[in-house]
Amino acid sequence: RIKCRSGLNRVACPSSQPPLGMSSSLRNSATAESCTSKLVAPRPLMSLVACLGSAEELHHSWCCFLPQQLQQPELLAAAAAAVPKLVPDRLTTGMSTCSTRSTSSVSDERPEMTWDEGPSVIGQVWELSKDPLGCYRVQEALESATSEEKRRALAQELHTHVLEAMVCPHGNHVLQKCINTMQPESLQFIIDELTHQEGLVVQAAMHRYGCRIVHHLLRACPLPQVSRIAESLLEVASSLACHRHGAFVLRCMLESGTEEQKYQLVRCIERNATSIGSSVVGARIIGAALTHAAPKDTVWIARAVAHDPQILLSLAKTKEGHRSALLVLQTLPAGEQERASAGLAQHLDKLRASKFGRIFVEQLCIVRGQEQRPAHSLTSTDMHVQEKQDL
């Protein structure tokens, strides 16, 4: 018996070693009988067939990757019988073709299959979208469709199932493929189902898979089309900024939102700088706001963060926050920057005790040193002296 990770039942394959405990005569007869019995597919072949799944993802040369002794039509037929509905008859023909190839032909050019060769997914889009293998078939159908009308016909079967697909570990990928391949006007059904009830947008933004859908919609659709989604997110921006998945969506708004939306996010971060700065994921929101907001608005965020030295210190010691802390100091006017640096100098030992705190101090010394003289003139000794002077 051959062990494998697949969930299929084990299939015994002929072996030169008969079971233990038999007499020598019985072992000899069992060996002869096993050699003359009909071929049974070894388990690795069955597992490979099960993993590869539908024929649409295969072409006739896939069997070239199998050991030479497995490249036999009889073995494939036995595997097909043990794994029904996974291997069509035409793969048996492909196996017989490949059995005549040598191992050196693996690198030969292999013909690509077209979607037209496989069965249609029309009529079963939603059912396939919930399946780990079926969702790939639907995505391939959407990507290979030759017109927008054909994609709409496939997406039509997802109507009334958007919320279920959004939180499905497989269905969410089908929705993402719809958003990335279809025109914005064809995606209105997703927006309508997401906004028809109050609170659904926020729930989706805080979901592990739903946040991806909201993120792709904000990027792919025109701003007026997703204005209701943006408004719902801005209402609870302070909570989303401290949430692992919600912060991911807010960063997208800071990158591609309107100036008004960015301004509202900046004011929200300014008012809640203490809670957001103390959050692990909130540090990235502060960095994104300082990077993408208008220059005149970023100063307000930097001042709000630097107002509390403990918040700036906590940012400088974390993986996500040490870059944001550096941006805060760079954004502040010269006088305020000196005061903030002086506040950090009182906690230099704490910064050096942290891995990212040391990185923060080193980067700050480089930045401040470049402002005073060329960076190439800084030696390791100069860096150490400059570190003390700057802080």
KOLDREN-882369 format. One line per 3 residues: their letters; for each residue y, z, x of C-alpha. Coordinates in steps of 0.2 Angstrom, whole numbers, plus 5000, padded with zeros to 4 digits. Layout:
A	Y:Z:X  ...
// end
This chain:
RIK	5000:5000:5000  5017:4996:5006  5032:5007:5003
CRS	5048:5000:4996  5064:5006:4988  5062:4995:4973
GLN	5057:5004:4957  5043:4992:4953  5025:4998:4952
RVA	5016:4997:4969  5004:4982:4971  4990:4983:4983
CPS	4988:4969:4996  4972:4963:5005  4970:4973:5021
SQP	4958:4972:5035  4956:4991:5034  4946:4996:5019
PLG	4948:5014:5011  4942:5029:5021  4926:5038:5016
MSS	4916:5022:5013  4900:5019:5022  4900:5005:5035
SLR	4890:4993:5024  4901:4997:5009  4916:4994:5020
NSA	4910:4978:5026  4907:4972:5008  4923:4978:5002
TAE	4932:4969:5016  4923:4953:5012  4927:4955:4994
SCT	4945:4958:4997  4947:4943:5007  4939:4931:4994
SKL	4948:4939:4979  4963:4930:4972  4979:4933:4981
VAP	4990:4947:4976  5009:4947:4981  5013:4960:4994
RPL	5026:4972:4988  5040:4967:4999  5040:4950:4991
MSL	5041:4957:4974  5055:4969:4979  5065:4954:4986
VAC	5062:4944:4970  5068:4959:4960  5084:4962:4971
LGS	5089:4944:4972  5087:4943:4953  5091:4927:4943
AEE	5088:4910:4950  5107:4905:4948  5110:4916:4964
LHH	5096:4907:4974  5092:4890:4981  5076:4882:4987
SWC	5078:4888:5005  5079:4907:5002  5060:4909:5006
CFL	5063:4903:5024  5069:4921:5027  5051:4928:5023
PQQ	5038:4930:5036  5027:4914:5039  5012:4922:5031
LQQ	5021:4925:5014  5027:4907:5012  5013:4902:5001
PEL	5015:4896:4983  5001:4907:4977  5010:4923:4983
LAA	5025:4918:4974  5016:4914:4958  5008:4931:4959
AAA	5025:4939:4962  5032:4930:4947  5018:4936:4936
AVP	5021:4954:4941  5040:4953:4939  5042:4943:4923
KLV	5057:4933:4919  5065:4935:4936  5057:4920:4945
PDR	5058:4903:4935  5045:4890:4938  5056:4879:4948
LTT	5057:4892:4962  5038:4890:4964  5042:4872:4968
GMS	5055:4877:4980  5042:4889:4989  5030:4875:4991
TCS	5044:4864:4999  5048:4878:5011  5031:4882:5016
TRS	5031:4866:5026  5046:4870:5036  5045:4878:5053
TSS	5055:4894:5058  5067:4883:5067  5073:4876:5051
VSD	5081:4892:5045  5098:4887:5053  5098:4870:5044
ERP	5111:4866:5031  5106:4872:5014  5112:4864:4998
EMT	5123:4875:4987  5118:4878:4969  5130:4874:4955
WDE	5132:4885:4940  5126:4870:4929  5109:4872:4936
GPS	5107:4889:4929  5105:4895:4911  5122:4898:4901
VIG	5129:4915:4898  5137:4910:4882  5132:4922:4868
QVW	5127:4936:4879  5143:4939:4890  5145:4957:4884
ELS	5126:4962:4886  5126:4954:4904  5142:4962:4909
KDP	5134:4980:4907  5119:4975:4918  5120:4977:4937
LGC	5114:4959:4940  5120:4951:4924  5138:4955:4928
YRV	5137:4944:4943  5131:4930:4932  5146:4932:4921
QEA	5158:4933:4936  5151:4917:4943  5152:4908:4926
LES	5171:4913:4925  5174:4908:4943  5165:4891:4941
ATS	5172:4886:4924  5181:4870:4925  5195:4874:4913
EEK	5205:4888:4905  5197:4884:4888  5180:4888:4895
RRA	5185:4904:4902  5193:4909:4886  5177:4905:4877
LAQ	5168:4917:4889  5181:4931:4888  5181:4929:4869
ELH	5165:4939:4869  5173:4953:4877  5185:4956:4863
THV	5184:4973:4855  5174:4979:4871  5188:4980:4883
LEA	5189:4999:4883  5170:5000:4886  5170:4988:4899
MVC	5185:4996:4908  5175:5012:4911  5158:5003:4914
PHG	5153:5003:4933  5148:4985:4930  5159:4979:4916
NHV	5175:4983:4925  5171:4970:4938  5170:4957:4924
LQK	5187:4962:4918  5194:4961:4935  5187:4943:4937
CIN	5195:4938:4920  5212:4944:4926  5210:4936:4943
TMQ	5205:4919:4936  5213:4917:4919  5231:4913:4915
PES	5242:4928:4910  5244:4922:4892  5225:4922:4890
LQF	5224:4941:4895  5234:4947:4881  5219:4953:4872
IID	5216:4966:4886  5234:4972:4885  5233:4973:4866
ELT	5217:4984:4866  5224:4995:4880  5240:4999:4871
HQE	5235:4999:4853  5233:5018:4854  5244:5030:4862
GLV	5237:5038:4878  5224:5025:4882  5235:5018:4896
VQA	5236:5035:4905  5218:5038:4902  5214:5022:4910
AMH	5226:5024:4925  5217:5041:4928  5199:5034:4927
RYG	5189:5029:4942  5187:5011:4936  5200:5009:4923
CRI	5214:5011:4936  5208:4995:4944  5211:4986:4928
VHH	5228:4993:4926  5232:4989:4944  5227:4971:4942
LLR	5236:4969:4926  5253:4975:4934  5250:4963:4948
ACP	5245:4947:4938  5255:4947:4922  5274:4945:4920
LPQ	5284:4960:4919  5289:4958:4901  5271:4956:4896
VSR	5266:4973:4904  5282:4982:4900  5273:4994:4887
IAE	5260:4998:4900  5274:5002:4913  5283:5013:4900
SLL	5268:5023:4896  5265:5026:4915  5283:5031:4918
EVA	5282:5045:4905  5269:5055:4914  5273:5049:4932
SSL	5275:5066:4939  5257:5070:4934  5250:5053:4940
ACH	5258:5055:4957  5247:5070:4960  5231:5062:4953
RHG	5219:5052:4965  5218:5036:4954  5235:5038:4945
AFV	5244:5037:4962  5235:5021:4965  5243:5013:4950
LRC	5260:5020:4953  5260:5013:4971  5257:4996:4963
MLE	5273:4999:4952  5283:5003:4967  5277:4987:4976
SGT	5279:4975:4962  5289:4983:4948  5306:4980:4942
EEQ	5321:4988:4950  5323:4999:4935  5305:5005:4936
KYQ	5307:5009:4954  5323:5018:4951  5315:5029:4937
LVR	5300:5033:4949  5312:5038:4963  5321:5050:4952
CIE	5304:5057:4946  5299:5060:4964  5316:5067:4968
RNA	5315:5080:4954  5297:5084:4958  5297:5083:4977
TSI	5289:5100:4979  5274:5098:4968  5271:5080:4974
GSS	5274:5084:4992  5262:5098:4991  5248:5086:4984
VVG	5236:5077:4996  5238:5060:4986  5257:5063:4983
ARI	5261:5061:5001  5256:5042:4999  5268:5041:4984
IGA	5282:5047:4994  5278:5035:5008  5277:5020:4996
ALT	5294:5025:4988  5302:5026:5005  5295:5009:5009
HAA	5298:4999:4993  5313:5007:4984  5331:5002:4987
PKD	5339:5009:5003  5352:5019:4993  5338:5027:4983
TVW	5327:5032:4997  5340:5044:5004  5338:5055:4989
IAR	5319:5056:4991  5321:5060:5009  5334:5074:5006
AVA	5323:5081:4992  5308:5083:5003  5318:5089:5019
HDP	5327:5102:5008  5311:5113:5009  5305:5114:5027
QIL	5288:5120:5022  5285:5103:5012  5290:5093:5027
LSL	5278:5103:5038  5264:5102:5026  5266:5083:5026
AKT	5267:5081:5045  5250:5090:5047  5240:5079:5035
KEG	5231:5062:5037  5241:5054:5022  5257:5064:5025
HRS	5261:5063:5043  5268:5045:5041  5278:5049:5026
ALL	5285:5064:5035  5291:5052:5049  5299:5040:5036
VLQ	5308:5055:5029  5316:5059:5045  5320:5041:5049
TLP	5328:5039:5032  5339:5054:5033  5357:5053:5040
AGE	5359:5058:5058  5366:5076:5054  5353:5080:5041
QER	5340:5073:5053  5344:5085:5067  5343:5100:5055
ASA	5326:5094:5048  5320:5092:5066  5326:5109:5070
GLA	5317:5117:5056  5301:5108:5062  5304:5115:5080
QHL	5301:5132:5073  5283:5128:5069  5279:5117:5084
DKL	5263:5128:5087  5257:5124:5070  5260:5106:5072
RAS	5250:5105:5089  5236:5115:5081  5233:5100:5069
KFG	5226:5083:5074  5239:5074:5063  5252:5086:5067
RIF	5250:5081:5086  5251:5062:5081  5267:5066:5071
VEQ	5275:5074:5086  5270:5060:5097  5276:5046:5086
LCI	5292:5055:5083  5295:5057:5101  5292:5038:5103
VRG	5304:5034:5089  5318:5045:5096  5315:5040:5113
QEQ	5317:5021:5109  5334:5026:5101  5340:5033:5118
RPA	5332:5021:5131  5319:5007:5132  5302:5012:5127
HSL	5294:5006:5143  5304:5018:5153  5295:5033:5145
TST	5282:5041:5155  5269:5054:5150  5280:5068:5158
DMH	5295:5061:5150  5286:5061:5133  5282:5080:5135
VQE	5300:5084:5139  5307:5073:5125  5295:5081:5113
KQD	5303:5098:5116  5321:5091:5116  5319:5082:5100
L	5311:5096:5090
// end
